[in-house]
């Protein structure tokens, strides 16, 4: 167990290891854990030290066009090239539900214009796609349809950022509701996005794990297998993709969104399409953790990733 604990320190960004050790060992094949103990330490603890990475694309990036980032697009492009990426997709937030205080922030004209400037500057070695991360797409369906008709977007990442309690800080929900209610309510919102949202890929399916208090122990997908399997079934039936989001690895957790268990379920249910995203809001995080996501995908039996152009899927071998 000493070796496992050391590995988990690496995967968790050198955080203290606690009772999550046995749980995480069940989530990843041992060969992935051992490999990343020896050659992924710098990537997870200091992404700026990695100059080239054997990864192809990052399909979840935020810039100053999102309310929660200040990074210029050009800085993200430069970071992508430094890390050896061949393709990126900007996915700035479109959060248009009536109660979201940032709903007026996104300006599509300015957004597309800046992407075109980056394409002119970096477009030789770097393919740059225009995407969106749309929060709660079923609730803003008409406005989203109009936006997509008006502007040349390549990719839509559909996500759930709220629950029916309309609390932006999901951590606070645990102060007033049971963990089971918070997590079930969130996953039911994800189910609505999976079933009815206009999307190409489903973002950070189990994002709620990032907000679960550590004192409660790790998020356990087995406790919500009925809802999660329904989410995955909807995605498979609609021939959409799910995202492997690596942001939890930078936030002290020891797994991605979704984790190994959910990724296996997706494969067993016939899922084929995967997108990879760092969910970077800073240039130094572009591409962070994506090698781990690729190894997870291969271990689960996936041989390809999917990218998008004009919302049409393009396959890339892993």
N, C-alpha and C positions, 0 to 999 in steps of 0.2 A: 504493500500500500504506500510505502514511502515514494517509490517511483511514480505511482499514479498521482500522488499529491503534488509532486514536483511538476509533472506535466500539466496539471490543472492550474498551477500558478502561472505557467506560461500562457495557457489558453485564456485565462482570466485577466491577463494584463498584470501579472505578478501581484494579484490581490491575495489576501489570506484565504486559505482553503479551509472549508468547514465540512459540514455533513453532506455537501453536494457531491463529494468525491465518488461514492458508489453510484449515485444517480447518473453522473456524467459518463462514467465508464460504460454504462449501458446504452448511451446514446450514440457513441462513435465507435467504429471498429478500432481495435487496439493499434493496428498499423498506422492509422491516421494520427492517433494521439502520439505515438512514439516518434513518427516523422516530424510532427510539428513541435515536439519538444526540442529537437536538435536543430532545425533549420527555419523556424518561423518566429523565433524570439524577437528579432529586431522589427519584423513587420508589425507585430502586435503591440510592442511597447514603444516603438518610435518609428512610425511609418515614413517620416521624412528621410530616414537613413537608407531606405531601399531605393536604389536608382532604377533598377529594371526588375520586372516581375513577369513570370510566365503566365500572364493572364491576357485575355483578349479584349474584354469589354466591361464597362461599368455602366449599368442602366438605372442608376438612382443617384442623382447629384443635385444639390441645391446651391443656389447662388444668391446674390443680393436681390434677385427678383422674387425670392421668398422672404417672408417677414422674419424668419428665424435664422437668416444668414446674412453676412456682410461681404461675402467673397465675390470678387469680379469673375465673370465667366472666363476671361483670358487667363487668370491665375489657375483655374481648374484645368484648362486645356494644357497649360505648361506643365502642371503636375502630372497629368495623364501621360504626356510624352516622356517625361522623366522616368516614369514607372513602366514604360514599355507598352502601354495600352495602344491598341489600334482603333478602338471605337468607344465613344462615350455617348450617353444620352442625358441631356439636361431634363430634369423632372421637377421643375419648381412648383410650389404649392398653388393649387386652385381650391380654396376652401370657401365655398359659397353658401353654406347653410346659414339660415337667417340669424342664428345666435352667435356665429363666429365673429369675434371682434376684428379679424384681419380680412374679412370678406372683400373689401374694396382694394386690397393691396396689389393684386396681380394685374398687370397691364400688358395684354397680349401683343399689342403693336410694338412696344418697346422691347419686349422679350424676343420676338422673332427677329427684330432688327439687330439686336446684339448677337444672336446666334449667327446671323448671316455675316456679321463682321468677323466673328471667330472662324467661320468657315473660310472666309477669304484669307485670313491670316495663318490658320493652322491646318487647312483642309487638305494639304498634300499627304502628310503622314498620318493624319488623324481624321477618321470619319466622325462627324458630329451630327447627332440626331436631335430633333426638336420634340421633346416629350412634356408630359404633365403628370404630376401626382395629384389626382382629384380626390378630395376627401368626400366620403359619403355620396358617390355618384348617383345612386337611385333618388336621392332627395333633391338633386339639382339637375334632373334629367333634361328638362327643356332648355335651360341655359347652357348646359354642356353641349347639347346637340347644335345649338346656334354657334357656339365657340368653335367647335370642330369643323363646321361648315364654312366658317369665315377665314380660318387660318390653316396653313399647311403643316399640321402636326404629324409626326411619325409614330408616336407611341403614347398610350395612356396607361398609367399605373393607377389602379383603383385601390383605395385604402379606406380603412375606418380609423378615425382619430377621436371619435366621441362615443359615448354610450347614450342611452335614453335619459341619463341624468344630466346631460348637457354640461359636463364638467371637463374643461380643457386639460387640467392637470389630473391625469388618471390616478396618480398616487393618492390624491386626496380622497378618492372614493373609498379606499380601504379604511379610512378613518371613521366612516359613517355606515358602511355596509359590510356584510360578511364577504370574505374572499370568494366564496362560491358564487354569490350574487354578482359581484363585480365582474368576475371572469366570464361567467355565463352570459351576462348582459352584453359584454363586449363581443364575445364570439357570435352571439345572435345578430349583432350589427354587421359583423364580417360576413355572416351567412347571407344577409340581404344584399350586400355588395356583390358577393359571388354569384348570386342568383339573378340579380336584376341590373347590376351596374354596367354601363358602357365602358369597357376596359379591355386591355390586351393582356395584362398580367395583374395578379392580385398581390398587393404589397404587404409585407411583414404580417403574415396571417395571424401569428400569435404575439403581436406587439405587446400585449398586456403583460407578458412575462417581464418586460423591462421595468414595469412600474410596481410589480409585486414586492412588498417589503421582504428583505432578506431574512428577517426573523421568522417568516412563515415557511421558510424552505423554498426550494425551487418550484416553479410552475410545472405541474404534472399534466401532460396532455391526455393521459389515460383517464383522468377524471372527467374529461369532456369529450370522450371519443365519439359520442353520438353526434354532437354538433360539428366537430372538426371533420369527421368523415362526410357529413352532409355538405360542408363547405367544399371539400375536395371533389366530391361527386358532382357538384354543380359546375365546378371549373372543368372537369373532364368532359362532362356532357356538352358544355358550351365550346369545347376545344380552345380554351384559353390557357394561359400560363400561370404559374405561381413564381414568386420571387424568393430567392434565398438572400436574405438581408443580413449583412454582417455587423451591423451597428452594435448589437449587444456585446460583442467581443471588445469594444472600446469603452464599454460602460460597466466593466467589472463582472459581467456574466461569463459563463463558460460554454455558451452555445450560440447558434445563430437563430434567426427567425425565418422559417420554422426550424425546429430541431430535427435531429436524426430520426426520431420516431415518426414524426409527421411526414417527413420526406419519404420514408419507407411506405407509409400508408398511401401516399399519393401515387407512388410507383405501382403498388399492388392494385389500385383502383383503375389503372390504365393511364395515369398521367404521363405525358411526354414532354410538355413544354416547360422550360425553366428559364427565367432571367436571373441575372446576378446583379446585386446592387450593394454598394458600400453605405448608401444613405449619407454620404459625406456632405457636411455643411461648411467644411474648411478644405483648402487645397491640400493640406498635409494628410488628409484622410482619404483622398481619392485612391480607389483600388484596395484599400486596407482590408485584409482578411479574405479577399476573394480566392486566393489559392486554397484556403481551407474549404470554402464553399464548393470549389471545383472538385476537390478530393472527396467531399461528402457525396456530391452528385455521382461521381464515378463509382464509389463504393455501393451506392444504392441501385446501380444498374443503368444509369443514364449515360448515353454516349454523345449527346448533342445538347447545345444550348440554342436558344432562339433570340434573334435580334429583330428589329423592325424597321421598315422603310415605308412611309406612307401607310402605316398601320397594316402592312402585309408582313407575315413572318418570314424570316430568312434563317436558315439553319447553319449552325457553326459547330464543327466537331470539337469535342472535349479533348 
